[in-house]
Amino acid sequence: MSNDAVEAPSRIEPLFFEEQVPRVLADLVGEIQQEVTTLGRDLHPDSADELADLVRMMNCYYSNLIEGHDTRPRDIERALANQELDPERRPLALEARAHVLVQRAIDRAFLEGRLPSATSIAFVKWVHKSFYEEMPAEFRFVRHPDDSTRPIVPGQFRSAAEDDVQVGRHLPPSSDRVPDFMAHFERRFGAAENWASARVIAIASAHHRLNYIHPFIDGNGRVSRLMSHAMALRAGIGGGGLWSISRGLARGLRDRGEYKRMMDHADSPRQGDRDGRGNLSEKALQDFCEWMLSVMLDQVRFAKAAFRFETLNDRYRRLLLDLGHDDRAAKLVAAVLRFGQVERGDAHVVLKTSERTARNTMSKLVQEGFLKSSTPKGAVRVGFPLDYRERLFPNLFADAPIEAPEPPGVSFGG
């Protein structure tokens, strides 16, 4: 490939399947859209909101794990609460906190109807800027092979020759060409928002192409995963924040190395006249999109199984009984799960017992974190204490079993 071709923004083509969407991708889009419509449907919105905050923590846990940063969920929770942290674990915890805060801002913007196009230059820069402004000092510079360091400027694209990078076998565009590549990226993916199926497929293709451009000196992977989350919201498949793209990318469908292999596969150059019309392989892009859409479908199905009211309520009841609570505690939590919140003065009506007994039951549940309230006398809503997360949500952060459908069978190429 000539140097002109290497530095032309069209180098990242193809971005879509403009002549005809492959049937396998269209079918996956339809399945995702259908599954999302019933995700969390039997949960009260207030209970679903509490779960969504737990999923944000899970999303950042897996996003950082992809980068080789293994952060304990308990430390993430402490960082979010601005509590004291072990000095050795503090940087990773604050990094995770930054991720959660940015995702919260994205989710809030979507709910308020002001989330912009997630593939716009302004949004991509905002994500990076917001993320790195919250980062601890330990992660705000890059170290070069000669042991020199360069500060990471939040929200700033690569711009100088010393910012040119090589990622594995991939050589991204020169730093001075990044603005032109990103302008092409913004224009082409902005057009995809006019078609429902294209919006979903674009989540996968934009994810790869942004990393291919590698616009920032660091943080591209995490920015791309937050961009994918925002794209899912705008495409109507966000599911109320109850499923995580990063969990699927980190775990894969069969093994944890799939994400890296499939990203590398999608870098492949065009293989002859029948492999599309762009510089990159259309077949490899289809393989990657099929894999990532299958991962997304797998995660939506997992979330449906994990957050179904009846199974969640049963796990909660068994946990409380094992901890020495009685049936009244389980009944009260079930009512809060179903109705979103319960006024403290109504607890005795729910439990059909004396006010004193109801008050004691509620106080103990609040003290242990199973119920929570914004004020000492306010209504209570459900809590999901991290100490018991594997009992309540098996396989959320680790490899415990859960009754969930098998991952989709995928026929992607090598």
ZIKA-V162184 format. One record per residue. N is the residue number from 1. PHI is phi in whole degrees, 0 to 359 (* if undefined). PSI is psi as a letter, one per 40 degrees, with the letter a starting at -180 (NA if undefined). NEAR is the number of other ideal C-beta (glycine too) atoms within 12 Angstrom. Layout:
# ZIKA-V162184
N&PHI&PSI&NEAR ; N&PHI&PSI&NEAR
This chain:
# ZIKA-V162184
1&*&h&14 ; 2&291&i&9 ; 3&297&d&12 ; 4&300&d&12 ; 5&293&d&18 ; 6&298&d&20 ; 7&262&e&25 ; 8&274&h&20 ; 9&304&d&28 ; 10&293&e&26 ; 11&302&d&33 ; 12&274&e&43 ; 13&284&i&29 ; 14&279&i&32 ; 15&250&d&42 ; 16&223&a&36 ; 17&244&g&31 ; 18&281&d&22 ; 19&280&d&10 ; 20&200&h&14 ; 21&287&h&28 ; 22&306&h&26 ; 23&303&d&15 ; 24&297&d&26 ; 25&288&d&38 ; 26&299&d&24 ; 27&294&d&22 ; 28&295&d&37 ; 29&301&d&37 ; 30&298&d&22 ; 31&294&d&25 ; 32&299&d&43 ; 33&300&d&28 ; 34&291&d&20 ; 35&295&d&31 ; 36&296&d&31 ; 37&297&d&18 ; 38&253&e&22 ; 39&292&h&36 ; 40&70&e&34 ; 41&296&d&20 ; 42&267&e&20 ; 43&259&i&34 ; 44&293&i&27 ; 45&307&d&22 ; 46&294&d&26 ; 47&292&d&38 ; 48&297&d&32 ; 49&296&d&27 ; 50&296&d&35 ; 51&295&d&39 ; 52&299&d&37 ; 53&292&d&32 ; 54&295&d&39 ; 55&294&d&43 ; 56&301&d&40 ; 57&296&d&43 ; 58&295&d&45 ; 59&299&d&45 ; 60&289&d&47 ; 61&303&d&41 ; 62&285&d&40 ; 63&298&d&42 ; 64&289&d&40 ; 65&297&d&33 ; 66&301&d&34 ; 67&276&e&29 ; 68&85&e&14 ; 69&253&h&30 ; 70&267&h&22 ; 71&253&h&38 ; 72&288&h&27 ; 73&307&d&37 ; 74&298&d&24 ; 75&291&d&32 ; 76&297&d&41 ; 77&298&d&32 ; 78&294&d&24 ; 79&295&d&35 ; 80&294&d&29 ; 81&270&e&16 ; 82&58&f&13 ; 83&268&i&16 ; 84&294&i&12 ; 85&235&i&26 ; 86&301&h&17 ; 87&307&d&13 ; 88&291&d&12 ; 89&262&e&25 ; 90&301&d&25 ; 91&302&d&24 ; 92&294&d&33 ; 93&294&d&40 ; 94&290&d&36 ; 95&299&d&39 ; 96&295&d&45 ; 97&302&d&36 ; 98&301&d&39 ; 99&298&d&47 ; 100&297&d&41 ; 101&297&d&30 ; 102&293&d&39 ; 103&294&d&45 ; 104&301&d&28 ; 105&295&d&28 ; 106&297&d&38 ; 107&297&d&31 ; 108&294&d&21 ; 109&298&d&24 ; 110&294&d&27 ; 111&297&d&18 ; 112&270&e&11 ; 113&73&f&10 ; 114&233&f&16 ; 115&281&h&30 ; 116&281&a&25 ; 117&304&h&31 ; 118&285&e&40 ; 119&259&e&42 ; 120&283&i&27 ; 121&301&d&32 ; 122&300&d&19 ; 123&291&d&37 ; 124&301&d&44 ; 125&293&d&30 ; 126&297&d&27 ; 127&300&d&44 ; 128&297&d&38 ; 129&297&d&27 ; 130&297&d&28 ; 131&293&d&43 ; 132&282&d&35 ; 133&292&d&25 ; 134&263&e&31 ; 135&285&i&34 ; 136&291&i&25 ; 137&302&d&16 ; 138&299&d&20 ; 139&247&e&32 ; 140&252&f&26 ; 141&208&i&19 ; 142&246&i&24 ; 143&252&h&16 ; 144&277&i&16 ; 145&304&d&10 ; 146&278&e&8 ; 147&77&e&8 ; 148&281&i&11 ; 149&237&i&18 ; 150&223&h&25 ; 151&292&i&19 ; 152&267&h&30 ; 153&270&h&24 ; 154&305&h&26 ; 155&80&e&24 ; 156&254&h&26 ; 157&291&i&37 ; 158&303&h&32 ; 159&218&d&21 ; 160&248&i&16 ; 161&302&d&12 ; 162&290&e&19 ; 163&268&e&28 ; 164&297&h&22 ; 165&226&i&28 ; 166&229&h&14 ; 167&246&h&21 ; 168&63&b&16 ; 169&271&e&13 ; 170&270&h&26 ; 171&250&h&21 ; 172&295&i&33 ; 173&303&i&37 ; 174&302&i&28 ; 175&302&d&28 ; 176&289&e&17 ; 177&260&e&31 ; 178&304&d&35 ; 179&303&d&23 ; 180&292&d&24 ; 181&296&d&35 ; 182&290&d&39 ; 183&295&d&23 ; 184&295&d&31 ; 185&302&d&43 ; 186&298&d&33 ; 187&294&d&21 ; 188&288&d&31 ; 189&284&d&42 ; 190&299&d&27 ; 191&292&d&20 ; 192&292&e&33 ; 193&288&e&30 ; 194&279&e&15 ; 195&233&h&19 ; 196&301&d&20 ; 197&291&d&31 ; 198&296&d&30 ; 199&299&d&34 ; 200&284&d&42 ; 201&298&d&44 ; 202&296&d&46 ; 203&302&d&46 ; 204&286&d&49 ; 205&292&d&45 ; 206&293&d&48 ; 207&302&d&48 ; 208&291&d&44 ; 209&294&d&46 ; 210&295&d&48 ; 211&293&d&39 ; 212&296&d&41 ; 213&290&d&43 ; 214&55&g&37 ; 215&291&d&43 ; 216&252&i&36 ; 217&289&d&34 ; 218&200&i&33 ; 219&92&e&44 ; 220&296&d&38 ; 221&297&d&37 ; 222&290&d&43 ; 223&298&d&45 ; 224&294&d&42 ; 225&286&d&45 ; 226&291&d&44 ; 227&298&d&48 ; 228&298&d&48 ; 229&300&d&49 ; 230&296&d&41 ; 231&296&d&43 ; 232&296&d&47 ; 233&299&d&38 ; 234&291&d&34 ; 235&275&e&38 ; 236&82&e&22 ; 237&240&f&40 ; 238&289&d&40 ; 239&60&f&38 ; 240&66&f&35 ; 241&76&e&38 ; 242&265&e&45 ; 243&222&i&44 ; 244&235&h&45 ; 245&291&d&47 ; 246&297&d&40 ; 247&300&d&40 ; 248&293&d&42 ; 249&295&d&42 ; 250&291&d&33 ; 251&265&d&30 ; 252&71&a&27 ; 253&269&d&33 ; 254&237&d&20 ; 255&206&i&13 ; 256&283&e&20 ; 257&269&e&17 ; 258&296&d&29 ; 259&304&d&37 ; 260&297&d&26 ; 261&294&d&25 ; 262&288&d&37 ; 263&297&d&36 ; 264&295&d&22 ; 265&299&d&32 ; 266&289&e&39 ; 267&285&e&31 ; 268&301&h&30 ; 269&288&i&27 ; 270&304&h&24 ; 271&251&g&19 ; 272&92&i&12 ; 273&293&d&8 ; 274&266&e&10 ; 275&250&f&21 ; 276&81&a&27 ; 277&241&e&19 ; 278&266&a&31 ; 279&281&d&31 ; 280&264&i&33 ; 281&288&h&27 ; 282&291&d&35 ; 283&295&d&27 ; 284&294&d&33 ; 285&296&d&45 ; 286&297&d&38 ; 287&303&d&36 ; 288&295&d&44 ; 289&296&d&42 ; 290&297&d&37 ; 291&295&d&42 ; 292&291&d&47 ; 293&295&d&46 ; 294&294&d&36 ; 295&298&d&42 ; 296&298&d&47 ; 297&298&d&42 ; 298&300&d&36 ; 299&289&d&46 ; 300&297&d&42 ; 301&294&d&33 ; 302&300&d&37 ; 303&297&d&45 ; 304&299&d&33 ; 305&290&d&31 ; 306&287&d&39 ; 307&251&e&45 ; 308&297&h&27 ; 309&303&d&29 ; 310&298&d&17 ; 311&288&d&23 ; 312&295&d&39 ; 313&297&d&28 ; 314&294&d&20 ; 315&296&d&33 ; 316&296&d&39 ; 317&298&d&27 ; 318&295&d&21 ; 319&296&d&29 ; 320&298&d&31 ; 321&295&d&19 ; 322&295&d&16 ; 323&274&e&23 ; 324&97&e&11 ; 325&284&i&26 ; 326&257&a&21 ; 327&297&d&17 ; 328&297&d&28 ; 329&298&d&37 ; 330&297&d&29 ; 331&294&d&30 ; 332&292&d&44 ; 333&297&d&49 ; 334&299&d&30 ; 335&294&d&35 ; 336&293&d&41 ; 337&302&d&42 ; 338&285&d&26 ; 339&257&e&23 ; 340&89&d&21 ; 341&201&i&30 ; 342&225&h&36 ; 343&293&i&22 ; 344&302&d&28 ; 345&288&e&16 ; 346&262&e&21 ; 347&299&d&36 ; 348&291&d&24 ; 349&289&d&17 ; 350&298&d&30 ; 351&272&e&29 ; 352&55&f&17 ; 353&217&a&21 ; 354&289&i&14 ; 355&298&d&18 ; 356&296&d&13 ; 357&297&d&20 ; 358&297&d&29 ; 359&295&d&23 ; 360&294&d&22 ; 361&298&d&37 ; 362&294&d&41 ; 363&300&d&22 ; 364&293&d&25 ; 365&294&d&39 ; 366&293&d&32 ; 367&300&d&19 ; 368&270&e&23 ; 369&89&e&24 ; 370&282&d&36 ; 371&235&i&37 ; 372&217&i&29 ; 373&210&i&25 ; 374&285&d&13 ; 375&225&i&12 ; 376&301&d&13 ; 377&246&e&14 ; 378&281&i&17 ; 379&300&i&25 ; 380&258&i&41 ; 381&231&i&38 ; 382&287&i&40 ; 383&238&i&31 ; 384&232&g&40 ; 385&302&h&29 ; 386&296&d&27 ; 387&300&d&18 ; 388&241&f&25 ; 389&298&d&32 ; 390&286&d&22 ; 391&285&d&27 ; 392&278&d&38 ; 393&225&g&37 ; 394&304&h&24 ; 395&77&e&23 ; 396&290&d&38 ; 397&249&e&33 ; 398&223&a&21 ; 399&252&f&11 ; 400&274&i&17 ; 401&286&i&13 ; 402&210&i&26 ; 403&281&g&19 ; 404&227&i&26 ; 405&300&i&20 ; 406&297&i&15 ; 407&302&i&23 ; 408&299&i&29 ; 409&284&h&16 ; 410&235&h&29 ; 411&250&f&17 ; 412&295&i&32 ; 413&275&i&21 ; 414&277&NA&16
